[in-house]
Amino acid sequence: MAAATVLVAVTVPTQSPALLSIAAVVALGCGWAAARIVYTELAQSRREAAADRAAQAQAYRVMFEQRAGQHAEFTTAMTDRIARGQREIATLEETVLAAEKRAIEAEARVQRESRRATEAQERVQELTERVEELELARAEQDDELAIWHSGVDVDRMDGEIEAVVDLLAWEERVAAAHHPVPEKKQA
């Protein structure tokens, strides 16, 4: 374009139609050549920009696929973790309920055994008191017999042994009637 401009600038003052025609044709050719160069450059830059956008889009697609895969893995892992947590919670709830049930049953057993132990202690106390009463009665009987025997001659005792045996049997029946012997409970 610069050469065409210089050529036109030199031929215009000469006013020669042949030189002006040549300058005009050269200027016209240079203009078309410049337009063609600009068009080629523009088309080339557009192709390069489109290729860059396509490469960038491809990179974004690959990155999106990777992120989508990672998201799917994360979603699967979290879903599994949540499901596992829910199963553990359910298992722990069942364990707690079973432990509570066992605790209630154990408490009931402890209360039953406590009542039985209290009843057994009361029974032991009653029996102890009864044994003491019987021992006291036996001691009184032994004292009465000792006093009764001290006044009796040994030679006469042979004839009176039957009377003493009858008397002792009668006292045992009277004692049994007034103080019945408690029956033993089987445990």
C-alpha positions in Angstrom: 0.0 0.0 0.0 2.9 2.3 0.7 4.4 1.7 -2.8 1.0 2.4 -4.4 0.7 5.6 -2.4 4.2 6.8 -3.4 3.5 5.9 -7.1 0.2 7.8 -7.1 1.8 10.8 -5.4 4.5 11.0 -8.1 2.2 10.5 -11.1 -0.5 13.0 -10.1 1.7 16.1 -10.7 2.8 14.8 -14.1 -0.8 14.7 -15.4 0.1 11.9 -17.8 -2.8 9.7 -18.5 -0.7 6.6 -19.0 1.2 7.1 -15.8 -2.0 7.8 -13.9 -3.6 4.7 -15.3 -0.6 2.6 -14.3 -0.6 4.1 -10.8 -4.3 3.6 -10.5 -4.1 -0.1 -11.5 -1.1 -0.6 -9.1 -3.0 1.1 -6.3 -6.1 -1.0 -7.0 -4.0 -4.2 -7.0 -2.3 -3.2 -3.8 -5.7 -2.4 -2.2 -7.0 -5.8 -3.2 -3.8 -7.5 -2.0 -4.1 -5.6 1.3 -7.8 -6.6 1.6 -6.9 -10.2 0.9 -4.1 -10.2 3.5 -6.4 -8.6 6.1 -9.2 -11.2 5.3 -6.7 -14.1 5.6 -5.4 -12.8 8.9 -8.9 -12.3 10.2 -10.0 -15.7 9.1 -6.8 -17.2 10.6 -7.3 -15.5 14.0 -11.0 -16.6 14.0 -9.9 -20.2 13.3 -7.3 -20.0 16.1 -9.9 -18.5 18.5 -12.4 -21.2 17.6 -9.8 -23.9 18.1 -8.9 -22.4 21.5 -12.5 -22.3 22.5 -13.0 -25.9 21.3 -9.9 -27.0 23.3 -11.1 -25.0 26.3 -14.6 -26.6 25.9 -13.0 -30.0 25.7 -11.0 -29.3 28.8 -14.1 -28.1 30.6 -16.0 -31.2 29.5 -13.2 -33.5 30.8 -13.1 -31.5 34.0 -16.9 -31.7 34.3 -16.8 -35.5 33.7 -14.1 -35.8 36.4 -16.1 -33.6 38.8 -19.3 -35.6 38.0 -17.4 -38.8 38.7 -16.0 -37.5 41.9 -19.5 -36.2 42.9 -21.0 -39.6 42.1 -18.3 -41.3 44.2 -18.8 -38.8 47.1 -22.6 -39.2 46.9 -22.2 -43.0 46.9 -19.8 -42.9 49.8 -21.9 -40.5 51.8 -25.1 -42.6 51.1 -23.3 -45.7 52.2 -21.9 -43.9 55.3 -25.4 -42.6 56.2 -27.0 -46.1 55.6 -24.2 -47.7 57.8 -24.8 -45.0 60.5 -28.6 -45.7 60.4 -28.0 -49.4 60.7 -25.6 -48.8 63.7 -28.2 -46.5 65.3 -30.9 -49.1 64.8 -28.6 -51.8 66.3 -27.6 -49.5 69.2 -31.3 -48.7 69.9 -32.1 -52.5 69.9 -29.2 -53.0 72.3 -30.3 -50.2 74.6 -33.9 -51.6 74.6 -32.7 -55.1 75.3 -30.5 -53.8 78.1 -33.4 -51.8 79.6 -35.5 -54.9 79.4 -32.8 -57.0 81.1 -32.4 -54.2 83.8 -36.2 -54.2 84.5 -36.2 -58.0 84.7 -33.2 -57.9 87.0 -34.8 -55.3 89.2 -37.9 -57.4 89.5 -35.8 -60.4 90.4 -33.9 -58.4 93.0 -37.2 -57.2 94.5 -38.6 -60.7 94.6 -35.4 -62.1 96.2 -35.3 -59.2 98.6 -38.9 -60.0 99.7 -38.0 -63.7 100.0 -34.9 -62.8 102.0 -37.0 -60.6 104.3 -39.6 -63.3 104.7 -36.8 -65.8 105.4 -35.3 -63.5 108.1 -38.7 -63.1 109.7 -39.2 -66.8 109.7 -35.8 -67.4 111.2 -36.6 -64.8 113.9 -39.9 -66.6 114.6 -38.2 -70.0 114.8 -35.5 -68.6 117.0 -38.0 -67.2 119.4 -39.9 -70.5 119.3 -36.7 -72.5 120.0 -35.9 -70.1 122.9 -39.5 -70.6 124.3 -39.1 -74.4 124.0 -35.7 -74.3 125.7 -37.1 -72.2 128.5 -40.1 -74.6 128.9 -37.7 -77.6 128.8 -35.5 -76.0 131.4 -38.5 -75.3 133.6 -39.6 -78.9 133.1 -36.1 -80.1 134.0 -36.2 -78.0 137.1 -39.6 -79.3 138.1 -38.5 -82.9 137.5 -35.3 -82.3 139.5 -37.3 -80.9 142.4 -39.8 -83.7 142.1 -37.0 -86.4 142.0 -35.2 -84.9 144.9 -38.2 -85.7 147.2 -38.7 -89.2 145.9 -36.8 -92.3 147.1 -34.9 -94.2 144.4 -36.4 -97.5 145.5 -39.9 -96.2 145.1 -39.2 -94.8 141.6 -39.4 -98.1 139.9 -43.1 -98.3 140.6 -43.7 -94.7 139.7 -41.8 -94.6 136.4 -44.9 -95.2 134.5 -46.6 -92.3 136.1 -43.7 -90.0 135.2 -43.8 -91.2 131.6 -47.5 -90.6 131.4 -47.0 -87.1 132.9 -44.3 -86.3 130.4 -46.4 -87.5 127.5 -49.3 -85.4 128.8 -47.1 -82.3 129.1 -45.8 -82.7 125.5 -49.3 -83.0 124.2 -50.3 -79.8 126.1 -47.2 -78.0 124.8 -47.9 -79.2 121.3 -51.5 -78.0 121.5 -50.5 -74.5 122.8 -47.5 -74.1 120.5 -47.8 -75.9 117.2 -44.5 -76.8 115.5 -44.2 -74.8 112.3 -44.0 -76.7 109.1 -40.7 -76.4 107.2 -40.9 -74.7 103.8 -39.1 -76.2 100.9 -36.9 -73.7 99.0 
